[in-house]
């Protein structure tokens, strides 16, 4: 995955190792441009949060791209993902596997149907229609910091998307390619992982709906009963 990142497309690459058992550090070590961050706590969100903490301490970028290390995403598509942000058209760009082309077997049925249900529910509760919860995404640093990300495991991607809608970010989806990952997914590849991820995603969607309802009820109303 590191070797496939287009030269000149990014200035810094952060690899977060949080308890991996597949020789992640051995794979990253030959790439001298890589900054390795150690995070003892497990969880996808924990890894992302550790990367953000490292960037705050060493100097944040203007734009941050999230890219999984299992080579299921196509790093060569990174420049197109950055395009809308560079042109000032978006704050947050989501790489949608649903809009793009996926290798046969890359998206397991539970992941495909789970994504479809979660995005449908987000649309019903927030009014914004996503097509995917894909991990390949780009976002302006200041926009990301305004979201106050906290989830340490399976809910990270959904949390970002729900909070992006609530924050009024300019959101864009672009088609991306997807292939079968290297190794077995701890989420979609196991029954317990799928259930836990599904529960956490639903929790974030429901939480967002409750907060939106609370804000709406707190708005001052005119004498006619309409929101002022």
N, C-alpha and C positions, 0 to 999 in steps of 0.2 A: 504494500500500500504506500509506504513512504517513497519508494522508488518511482511510483507512478504519479506523484504530485508534480504538476507542470512547473518547470523551472521558471522562476520569476513571478509566479502567480501569488506566492505568499512570502512574507518576510521572516516569519518565525513559525516553527512547528513544535507544539507541546505534546509529549506523550505521557499520559498519566498511567502509572502502574499501581493498581490497588488490589494487591493480593493475587495476581495472576499466577497460574501454574503451567503456562504454555511457553515459557522462556521469552516473554515479551521483551525484557531488557536485552537479552542476547540478540534479538532481531533488530532492535533499535540502535544498539551500540555502534555499528559501523557508520551510521549517518551522523557525522559530526555536527550538522546544523540542528540536530534535535535536542530540545531541552526536556530532560526527564524529570518528572515529578512523582514522588512517592506518596501514596495515600493508603494508610492501613485499613481504613474502613471500606468494606465491600459495597457494591452498588453502582449502577450506571450514573445516577445523580451525584454520588459521592465523588466519582472520578471527575465529572464536569465541574463541580464546585471547587475541587482542589486545583484544577487548571485555572479557574477564574481567580482564585486567591493568589496563585503564582503570578499571574499577569498583573494584578493590582500592585503586587510588591515590586515587580521588575519593570513596570511600565506598560500600560494597556495599549492595544492597537486601536485603530479607528473602526475596524470591522473584524469580526470573529467568525470563523467557519468551524462547524462541528462535523467530524468525519469519523465513522467507526473504523476500528483497526482490523476488522475481519475480512477486508477486501471485497465486501458485497457491494459497496458503492463504487462508482467510477471516478477516481480523482481527476481524470482528464477533463471532466465536465465542470470542474470548479470555476473556471473563468466565466462561464455562462451564468452560473449561480450568482456571481458577484456583480454581473452586469447591471441589473436594475438598481442596486445600491450605488454603484459608481456613477450612474446617470442621474441620481437624485430622485428616482421614481419610487423607491421602497426603503423601508427601514428593516424589514424582515423578509427573507426569501426562503421558502420551503421547497426542497427538492421532492417532488411528488412521484412516487413509484407507480401510483395509480394512473397518472397521466403519461408516464413513460413506458419503456419496454423492459419487461422482466424475463430473465432466463427461466426456463421451465424448472419448477421445483424451488426457485429462489424464495418465493413468498409462500409459506406453508398455509394451508386452508384456514387454520385458526387465526393466523396473523391477518390474512386478507379479510376475513369476515369480521374480525375484531376491529380492525381499522375502519371498515365501512360503518359498523354500528357506532363506534365512538365519534366519528366525524358527523354522522347523522344526528347524534344526540347533541353534540356541540352546536350544530346549526339550529336545532330546535330551541336550545336554551340561551344561545347568545345572538342568534341571527346571522352568524358568519359561517359560510360553507367552505370547510376544508375538504380535500379529497384524500388526505393521508396524514399519518403521524410519523412520517419518515425521519430518520436520524440525520440525513445530509441536509444541512441548513446554514444560512449565513445571516448575520444580524449585526447592526451597528452596535458598537460597544456601549454608547450612552443609552441606547434604547434597551439593551439587555440589562444594564445596571438598574434602570428604572423599574424593571419587573420584580425585583426582589426574589429571585429564585431560591427555593429552599428544599425541594424534594431530593432525597438521597438515593432513590432506587428507580423503580419502573415508571413512575409518574412524571419524570423530568420532561420528556418531549411534550406530553399533553399539558403540563403546567405552563410551559413556555407559550404554547399556542393559545390557550385560554386567556392567559394574562396579556398576551399581545393584543387580543381583541378588546379586552377590558381597558387597556391603556390607550387604545386608539391608534396603534401603530399602522403604518402603511404596509400592508401585507401582500405578498405576491407569491404565487405558486408556479414553478416551472417543472416540466417533465424531466426526469432523470432515469438513467438505466440502472438495473439491479441484477446481480448474479448470485448464484449460490455461494454462501459464505464459506470461509475456511474454518473448519471445526464445527462444534455443535452449540447452538444457541442455548443459553441458560434460561431464556424466556420462552420464545416460541418453540424451542426444541424439547421442552418437557411439559408435562401436564400441570404440575404444581406451579411452574414458572408462568405458564399461560394464565392460570387462574389468578395468581397474585398480581400479575401485570394488569389484567382486566379489572380487578377490584380497585386497584390504585387509580387507573385511568377514569373509571366511573366516579370515584371519590372526588377527583379534581373537577370533573364536569359539574357534578352536583354542587360542590362548594362554590364554583363560579356562579351558578344559577342563583344560589341563595344570597350571595353577596350582591349580585345585580338587583335582585328583588328588594333587598334591604336598602340599597342606595335609592331605588326608585320610590319606595315608600317614605324615605326621609326628605325627598324634595318638597319645597314649599309649594302649596297649591293656591290658586286664585279662588275668588268667591264662587266662580262657576264650577269649580271642582277639577279644572284642568291643571296640569303642571305649569307652574309659573316660569 
